[in-house]
Amino acid sequence: MTNRDAKQRRQRNFKQMLTVINTNAAGIDIGAKEHYVAVAPDRDEQPVRRFSAFTQDLHKLAQWLKQCGVTSVAMESTGVYWIPLYQLLQDYGFTVKLVNARHVKHVPGRKSDVQDCQWLQQLESFGLLTASFRPEAQICVLRSYMRQREQLIRSAARPVQQMQKALAEMNLKLQHVLSDITGVTGMAIIRAILRGEREPLKLAALKDRRIKSDASTIAKSLEGDYRAEHLFVLRQALELYDYYQQQIVECDEQIYQEMKRLESNSEVVPSAGPRKRSCHNPFHFNAQSELQRVLGVDLTRINGISEATAQLILSELGPKLVTTWPSEAQFASWLGLCPNNEISGGKVLRRGTRKVVNRVANALRMCAESLLQSKSALGAYARRLRSRRDTRIAITATAHKLARLVYRTLKYGEEYMDQGQQLYEQKYQAAVLKSLNRTAQKLGYELVIRQPPPT
């Protein structure tokens, strides 16, 4: 028996062991220029076909699947090439599953596009594939605008660096006396310099009342060598920065229009808490009010969660977390924030979290990092974990706690109330004493609490 015959025999045995539960399944291997599609062998004389990636050919692909009686389609997620075909197949009424390529990479036999699409079709017919999460169409539109806004913010950082470099080459130390040169004072001084003003005291007089540096220090930082070539670079960098800011304003308008189209929660109660705006790149509309209208609760009441993070959660996940993830444990697992201990033979091979690339998880980690200096209960929790372990583990554990709080807030529709750092520490101390007392009783001892002497 040859190796090829042995492989075919193993494949037949594999098929006999499993029960086909979806006879109307198809598999598609996505490519940039062409797609390979496989259906069940009894549906067509040529069960595997190749289609080009042009729109006309995509319609032919969908029509052929209709002729074959296919109802569900499984495809691998490859770059962004799957998006047009995914949306088109949904318009034709197919149930489309976007599958993680890591879950189906073990293809028996020689690796090829034909083998890949056939393997996808087999796994889908046996019901072994799990679809990746993709929000509803209306949330996908909002997500596209939010991701474009993120790209614009990143692009706007480059002109700021160019302005800082031009100022440094003229020996102007403005970025050393101001925390942000793109603030009110920094922009006013830079625009005045480009208008021809060179007097340091007049430039320093433009400072905002909130600036901690005094006028004399700012004036000393504005004494430099105003060369024409550096001023030219500074002018072009400022114009480019203003252009990106205008693009962000237009993107915010589109986000606002999409937010208004989302369904309102009839049980929304106006939030009594203060409005928490993001210090950097705030939205040009009342995002907190719109978020509360759509979600039914104010997520910014949770310590560390800003408007930008709450908007990201809505645009990436949608308002219906409970219907997508039945429990908060499953939600945290999908984010890759929960422990994932690999055990084999009764031994723990690896401890830690799964390697997951997720925008929401990264945002929650940044929120958790900001809580390390907070005087809230969550801040005390993060600092306690940091004292026991390292900072990285404390940030991940606090992000895990934030994810659970977000899920519970959206599930039960109740606002988060911070119990405060002092009450949290008192409860933690009481829990520690209870545990010590229980341990002492097991060992036959009695725990005596001695009060510290008065200071």
URDACOR-V598934 format. One record per residue. N is the residue number from 1. PHI is phi in whole degrees, 0 to 359 (NA if undefined). Layout:
BEGIN
n->(N/N)
phi->(PHI/PHI)
END
This chain:
BEGIN
n->(1/2/3/4/5/6/7/8/9/10/11/12/13/14/15/16/17/18/19/20/21/22/23/24/25/26/27/28/29/30/31/32/33/34/35/36/37/38/39/40/41/42/43/44/45/46/47/48/49/50/51/52/53/54/55/56/57/58/59/60/61/62/63/64/65/66/67/68/69/70/71/72/73/74/75/76/77/78/79/80/81/82/83/84/85/86/87/88/89/90/91/92/93/94/95/96/97/98/99/100/101/102/103/104/105/106/107/108/109/110/111/112/113/114/115/116/117/118/119/120/121/122/123/124/125/126/127/128/129/130/131/132/133/134/135/136/137/138/139/140/141/142/143/144/145/146/147/148/149/150/151/152/153/154/155/156/157/158/159/160/161/162/163/164/165/166/167/168/169/170/171/172/173/174/175/176/177/178/179/180/181/182/183/184/185/186/187/188/189/190/191/192/193/194/195/196/197/198/199/200/201/202/203/204/205/206/207/208/209/210/211/212/213/214/215/216/217/218/219/220/221/222/223/224/225/226/227/228/229/230/231/232/233/234/235/236/237/238/239/240/241/242/243/244/245/246/247/248/249/250/251/252/253/254/255/256/257/258/259/260/261/262/263/264/265/266/267/268/269/270/271/272/273/274/275/276/277/278/279/280/281/282/283/284/285/286/287/288/289/290/291/292/293/294/295/296/297/298/299/300/301/302/303/304/305/306/307/308/309/310/311/312/313/314/315/316/317/318/319/320/321/322/323/324/325/326/327/328/329/330/331/332/333/334/335/336/337/338/339/340/341/342/343/344/345/346/347/348/349/350/351/352/353/354/355/356/357/358/359/360/361/362/363/364/365/366/367/368/369/370/371/372/373/374/375/376/377/378/379/380/381/382/383/384/385/386/387/388/389/390/391/392/393/394/395/396/397/398/399/400/401/402/403/404/405/406/407/408/409/410/411/412/413/414/415/416/417/418/419/420/421/422/423/424/425/426/427/428/429/430/431/432/433/434/435/436/437/438/439/440/441/442/443/444/445/446/447/448/449/450/451/452/453/454/455)
phi->(NA/282/295/294/295/293/295/297/294/295/294/295/296/296/292/290/288/256/257/284/249/224/281/256/259/222/235/230/262/275/221/287/249/208/237/254/237/232/238/298/300/273/267/200/295/242/290/241/228/247/234/288/269/290/301/299/288/295/294/297/300/296/294/294/296/297/296/277/76/281/242/232/230/245/218/277/273/235/56/243/290/280/298/299/291/300/293/293/294/295/295/280/97/280/271/255/246/268/253/292/298/293/280/234/282/275/268/291/90/287/282/202/295/295/297/297/292/293/293/297/295/294/297/291/293/273/73/261/256/246/286/290/286/217/293/294/301/293/288/298/296/298/296/297/294/293/290/295/297/298/295/294/296/294/292/290/289/294/299/296/296/293/296/297/293/297/294/294/291/269/60/264/265/297/290/266/255/243/290/210/285/269/282/297/291/298/293/296/291/296/294/293/298/289/279/114/284/235/289/299/293/293/291/292/292/278/292/282/294/277/287/283/292/280/295/293/294/295/295/295/287/259/267/202/254/278/273/295/292/286/295/296/296/297/294/294/295/293/297/293/296/297/296/294/296/294/296/295/298/294/293/298/295/295/297/296/296/291/296/292/281/288/292/276/269/291/258/291/246/305/288/270/282/290/281/256/260/287/290/248/52/289/288/266/204/283/292/297/294/293/295/292/293/280/276/89/221/257/292/289/290/285/300/97/273/259/300/297/292/296/294/296/299/293/287/268/244/86/278/252/290/294/287/277/240/297/221/291/294/293/296/293/293/297/287/77/254/266/298/222/277/268/241/214/65/80/245/277/277/206/244/136/257/288/277/235/265/215/295/293/297/295/295/293/294/295/296/295/295/291/283/296/252/274/263/269/294/295/294/296/298/294/292/295/292/294/290/276/242/254/294/297/293/296/294/295/294/291/297/299/294/297/298/294/294/298/296/294/297/286/286/265/68/246/290/283/242/282/278/93/293/294/296/298/293/294/294/294/295/295/294/296/297/296/294/294/295/294/294/296/295/295/271/85/248/240/275/250/268/256/288/293/296/295/273)
END
